[in-house]
C-alpha cells in the first residue's frame, strides 16, 4: 500500500510538472506572438493597414458617426475643447457632447472670435475688439473688457491668461490675468510680440518678440517671473535671450518640464535654465510642415524619395525632452493641411483624414463619401469634420 501511494504521488508530481511546463510554454508562445505582432504592426505598413481596416475597424465614414446639424451660411464659429464642441451663433455659445447632444448654452457677446483652449479651460476674445471670456468646463468664470484691440490670447492648463493688445500709444501691450480674472500685470513694449506662453507651474510668462525696424530682424525671448511681479519687484524680467540676427521667432511653448521650446523660421531650440540649445534644424531637409504645439513633441513632415519616381511623406514625432526618441509614420500622399492639439494630429488628405496620436499610431481614419474636407476642429477626446450643414463627430 505504501509503495502504491508513493507511485501515485510520483505520478501526480510528474503531472504537475508537465502542467507547469505547458503553462510556461504557452506564456512564452503568447509573449513571442505579442512582441512579433507589435513589431510587425509598427514597422510593416501592409500588416498595419490590414489590422487597422479589417480587425480594429479604424476606418469610418459619415454613415457610422453621430453629427450636429448646423448652418455654415450663418457664419457660425466652431471649436472643440475638453470633451465638447462649441458653436458660437449670434452671441450664443452652444456646447455639444460627443454624441451630438446640446448640453448647455452661454451668452457670449462676441461676433469675430479667437478661441484658445487648454484642458478644461476655454478662452474666447473678440479679435480686434475688447471683450474677453474665460470658460471652465461649462461655465463662464470671468469676463473682462480690454483697453485697446485684442490681437492674440493664450491660456495655460491652470486658467492663467495672457493677452496681446495693439491699437494703443505703445507698439504692443501685454496683459496677464490669473484664473480668477484678477490682473497680474501689464507690459508695455516697443516691439512686435509674436507669441506668449505661461508655464505650467504659473511661475513664468515667456514673451517672444521681434524688432523689424533695423536692417536685420532681431528676435528676443523674455522670461518674466510672475512671483516677482506679485511681490512688486523692480526687475521682474528673469532672463532675456537674444537670438541670432535674422532668426525670426514664430512660436513658443512650455513643455511638461517647463522648459521653453522656441520655434524659429530655420530651427527649433529649447531654452532651459537660461541656456539655449538647438534641437532640430529645419533647413537640411525638404520639410513641408513643422510644429511645436503637441504636448512635449516636435512635429515634422518631411518629403522623402524612394527609388527614382516614388515619393512619400514621413511624419516625424520627436520628443522634445529626448530628441533621439522619434516616432515615424509614413504617409503616401501629400497632406493638404495639418492640425495639432494636445497629443493628437489630424492629417487632411482631401477626402480623408488620418487621426494619429503622438506615439505614431493611427487612432481613426475618416473617409468622406460626399465631399472634400474643408475644416477640422479637434481636442484630445473628439474631432469634428465640418461640412456645409453638419459637424461629423469622430471619437478619438
Secondary structure, 3 states (H helix, E strand, C coil): CHHHHHHHHHHHHHHHHHHHHHHHHHHHHHHHHHHHHHHHHHHCHHHHHHHHHHHCCCEECHHHCCEEECCHHHCCEEEEECCEEEEEECCEEEEECCCCCEEEEEECCCCCEEEEEECCEEEEEECCCCEEEEEECCEEEEEEECCCEEEEEEECCCCCEEEEEECCCCCEEEEEECCCCCEEEEEEECCEEEEEEECCCCCEEEEEEEECCCCCCEEEEEEEEHHHHHCCCCCCEEEEEECCCCCCEEEEEECCCCCEEEEECCEEEEEECCEEEEEEECCCCCEEEEECCCCCEEEEEEEEEECCCEEEEEEEEEECCEEEEEEEEEECCCCCEEEEECCEEEEECCCEEEEEECCCCEEEEEECCCCCCCEEEECCCEEEEECCCEEEEEEC
